[in-house]
Each structure stands twice: as C-alpha cells, then as structure tokens.
Amino acid sequence: MARTDVLARTAWARPSAAIAWGITSALLFALANVILRMVPQAGAFDIALIRSTVFAIVLLPFVPTPWKPCAVVGGARAGVGLALFTVTTIVTTLTWFLGMRMLPLATATSLFSLKAAFAVFGAAVLMAEPLSARRLVALCIGFIGGAVLLQPGRPSLLGAAWVLCAAATSSLSVIFYAQLVRAQPPARVLLFSSILQFMVLAPVALAGTAGLPLHTLLMAGINATLSIGVMQSLAWAYRGADVGLVALLEYLRLPFAAGLAYFFFNEQPTVAFYIGSTIIVASLLVARPMSRVVAIAPVPAAPDRSAF
C-alpha cells in the first residue's frame, strides 16, 4: 500500500538517492571542518553563535508561516524533541570546536565516529533496546581502537576528551533530529532550533562576536553554510533510508578528512591512525549491521517545497 506521509511525498526519498546524500554529507562535513580549522581569532561560543545566526538567515525564506511556532514544531511532544535537539547541538558545537583544534583533523574525525557506539549504549539505557553480548564486546573493542589513536606523546588527552564529549552529545542530537525530520520538513526543524540557539548564546557571546574581524566572520559563515549542507543532506538521506544505513555512510568522513587534512595542513596519517580507525569502524559494523532500507512507494503528490 502506498505511503502518504512526508517520506512518500518527497521525490528524492529513495534508497539510491539516500546513499548519494549520505556520501555528500560526509564530504561536506570534512570540508566544513577544514574551514573551521582555518578560522582565526574566534572562540567556541563565537562559532556557535555565528552558526545559529547563519542557519536562521539562510533557512527563513524556505519556511512558510514562520510566525506560527506551535504549528510548526508539531505540538508539545515535538516541541520537547526540538528543545532537546537544540541543547545537544549547542554542546556538540562547543566541545567539537575545542577538541578539533587540539588534535589532527583525521584523528579527531576518527574519534568522533564513536558517536555510533554512544548511540547504541544510549538506546539501550534510555529506550530499553536489547544489547546483546556480541554488540557489547564489539563496542568495547571500538573504544579500544580509540585508545590506540592516543598513543603516549600523541594527541592531547584533553582534546580527545572534548571530542568524545561531542560524539556522545551528537549521538543524542542525531536521534532527535532523525525523528523530527521524519514528521516535518527539516528546514523548519533547523530554523526554530537555530533561533533557540541564538537566544541561548547571544547573552554570552554577542559582544565578543561583534568585535571579530570581517574575514573571521566570513570564514565562520562559510563553515556554517557548509554545515547546513551537512544537515540537509542527512535529512534527505534519512527520508530514503533508516538511521542505521545512514550512520554507516558517515564513516566516509574518515578518508575524506584524512585526504583534506593532508592537502591543506600537510597532516600525514600515522600507522596508529590506520590501525585505530580500522578497529573502530570494524567494531561498529559488527555492533550495528546495515539495517533494512526503507522502501518508499511513489504517490501522485507534489513535492513539499518547504523541505528545502
């Protein structure tokens, strides 16, 4: 029977297109972090505030009736989900910026991929999902792979702690975001989350951000624009495939990050990076095998233009 929800009405919501959008998201993620590494004189709160501002400005024209927040967020339950998504996004942005500046880009990206392990543990604790012994052992091996990346004399342990914190909060953020965009256009979710982020961050960072040089603001804006592409590509990927498949495609961030870090910063991956990253990805593949792709039957309905 043909589906009539938001997923079915989206022309690009097909498994093959979802794979393409997942790959695009991984590449844009690596590019955004190359730009972020280049942003001078900006702190974590400055970056978070600029991102929320750019998100809101870019997305506002694509959201119909933005003055009706209750109708947009879809009721009290979706409103709680939006608030949780906003809080976890802020924490992820701050901790990722702090950690990524202390580590080689490829190493930070590899550690950040452990968010899939945090997601599995979180689902077991918060949603009572089954956690078999095989998956538990595989996930523990994944964290051992992360430890391999942090050999003595290698990346800062403080930077690794920040990145792992970002991975944990990002895993929660992805769960909230995936659920929200399955019921409503992703542009609405990102717009109202960006407005909430601005309201939280402005009292802390507005004065300092306003005093930054123009070229710093420009580069931070480019980073924010690329981040919009990451989130939008993920949203379209989630509409054509389930979260498990899209999560696997996110592992492509590792080779993209390693290649771009070598090209822009002359950061050459070490043997520890290859061994640790291989252990992490292999363990997560065992713990979270590829899930069934969601099949979506076409229906004679016009695409939702508000989906951006």
N, C-alpha and C positions, 0 to 999 in steps of 0.2 A: 504494500500500500504506500502511495506517495506521501512523503512527509510535507507538512505545511508550516513548520516552524522557521525561525530565522535561518537556520543552516540550509534548509532546502531552497530558500528564496535567493541564496547567494550564488551567482553564476560561477564564481571561482572556487566554490566549496566542493572540490573533487579530490580524491586521494592523490592523483598525479600532480595537480596544482599545489596541494598541501606540501608535497615533498619539495617542490621548487621554492615555495615561500619559506620553508624551514631552512633551506640552504641559503637563501637570500638573507634571512635574519642572522644566520651565523656570520656571514661575510660583513654585514653592516655592523654587527657587534664588534668585530675586530677593528674595523675602520674607526668607529666611534672612540674606541679606547686609545688608538694611535693619536687621534686629535686631542683626547683628554690628557695624555701624557705630555703633549706639547703646550698646553695652556699655561702661561706664566702668571705668577703673582695672584693666583686665585686659591681660596681655601675651599674646604669641603662644603661649608654652608653656602658660599658664593655659587659654586657649581650647582648645588641642589636648587637654589632659588632661581638661577638663570634657566635651568631646565624646566622648572614648573611654569615660568613665565612664557618661554618659547612654546611649550606644549599648548598652553591656553590660547595664545595668539594664533598659532597655526591651525588649531582644531576648531576654533569658534565658528568660522564660516561654514563648516561642514555639519554642524549640529542644529537641527531645526528646533525652534521654540526653546532656546537655552535658558529662558527665564522661568521655566517650569521644572525646578529640580526634582520635586516629588514624583512627577510623572516620568521623568527621565530615568531616575535610578530604579524605578520599578517597585516601590513600596518599601516598607520598613526592613524586610529581610535583606533585600538588595542594598538598601542604604547601609546596613551594618557591614555587609561584604565590601562595599565601596570604602567605608572608613578603615576597615582592616587592610585593604589593598593599599590605601594611601599611607598608612603608618609604616607598613612593611617596605613600601617603595622608598620612603624617606630614609629609613635606617639602612637599606641596601645601598642607596646612592652615597650616603656619607661614609659608610665603612668600606665600600669598594674603592672609593677615591683615595682614602687614606692608605689602604693596603696596596693598591696597584702602584702607587708612587714609590713604594719601598721595595718592590720585587721586580724582576724581569717580567715583561708582559706575558710571555709564553707560560712561565711558571705560575703567575697569578691566575691566568685563564684556566690552567690545568687544575689548580686547587679549587677554583670557583665551580668547576664541573661537579664537585662533590655535592652540590645542591640537590642532585637527584637522590643521593643517599639520605640526605636530611629529609627530603620529601617522603621517602618510604618510611623512615622512622616516625616522622610526624603523622603520617596517615595511620600508622599502627597505634600510636598513642592517642591521637585526637579523635579518630574516626573508627577505631576498633577494627581496622583492616587486618587480615591474617598476616603474620610474619613467620614464615617457615624457617627452619634451622638452616636450610640451604641459602636462603636470601640473607639471613643474619650473618652467616660466615662470609658470604661474598661481600657484603657491605663493610664488614670489619677489615677484610683484605684491601678494599678500596681505600680506607683511611691509612692503612699501612703504605699504600702507594703514595699517598700524600706526604707521609713522613719521609719516604725516600727522596722526595723533592727537596727536603730541608736538611741536607747534609751539614755537618759542622763546617762553619766558615762560609756557608751558602746564604740564601736569602734571610732577611731579618725575620726573627720569630714573631716580632710584633706585627710586621706586615702580614705574615701568614695568619695570625690571629684575626686581624681585621678582615682579610679575605674570607676566612672560614665563617666569620660572623655574617658577612654579606651573603655567602652561599646559603646559610641557614634561613635568613630572612627572605632571601629571594625565592627559596623553595615555597615558602608560605605565600609570597606575593603572586607567584605563577599560578598556584592553586586557586586563589581568589579571582585572579584575572581571567583564567580559563572558564570558570563558572559564570562570571559576569558577561563575557562576550558571547557565550552560547545563548543568552537570552535577550541581548540588546546590542546595538551597534557599538563597536569598540571605540569609535570617536567620542561617543557620549561618556563612556567609562573614563577614558583618558582625560577628557576636558574637565569633568567635575572632580576627578582626583587631582588634577593639576591646580585647580582653584583652591581646593582644600590644602594642598601642599604649600601654595603661596601664602595662604592665611597663617599657616603654622610657622613658616620660615621667615616671613617678612619682618616680624619684630626683632628677630635675632640677627639677620644678615643684610637687611636692605641698605643701611647706611654704608657698610663696608663695600657692598657690591656696586653701589652707585659711584664710588670713587675709583673703580678699576679703569685702566686704560682701555681705549676703544678697541684695539686689536685683541686684547684679552677677552672682552665681551663678545667680539665677533667669533673667535675660535670656540668659546664656550657655547655660543649659539649654534655653530655648525655641529658641535658634539650633540647638542640637544636635538637638532633636526635629524641627525643620523639615528639617534635613539628612538625618535618617533617611528622611523622606518623599521627599526628592530621590533618594536611593539606591534606595529600594524602588520608586519609580515607574520609575526607569531599569531596574531588574531586570525588572519586568513588561513594559516596552517591549522589552527585549532578547529576551524569551521569545516575542514575537509578530512581531518583525521583526529584520533583521540590523543590525549596528552602523552601517552606512552611513546607513540611513534614520533611525535614532535620532539620529545625530550632526547631521543636517540639522535636526531638530526642536529641537535645543539652541540654534540660532540665535535662537529666540524669546526667549531670555534677554535679548537686547539691547533690544527695545522694552519688555519688562516692567521691566527695570532702569531704563531712562530714565524711564518713567512714574512708578515708585515713588520714584525719586530726586527728581523734580520735586515730587511730592506731599509727601514727608516732609522733604526737605532744601532745597527750592527750588533745586535744581541744574538749570539750563536748558541743554539740549544746544546745543553750538555748531555752526556750519557745518562746522568741521573734524571734529566727531564724525560728522555725517551722511555727509560725503564719505569719511572713513577707514573707517567701518563698512561703507558700501556697497562699497567696494573689497575689503575683507576677505571679506565674505560672497560677493560675486560670484566672487572668485578661488577660494575654497574650493568653491563649487558647480561651477565648471569643473574643478577638480582632482580632486574627489571626487563624481561624479554620483550621483544617487539609485540605490541598489542594489536588486536584486530582493527583494521582500518574501517572507519565508519563509512558505509555505503550510503550515498545520498541520491535519491531518485529525482530527476528533473520534474519541475512542475511549471505550468504555464502562468508564471507570475513575473512581474517586472522586478529587476534587481533593486535592492534597498540603497538608494543613493546616499543616505545618511551614514552608510557604513564606511565611507571614506576609503 
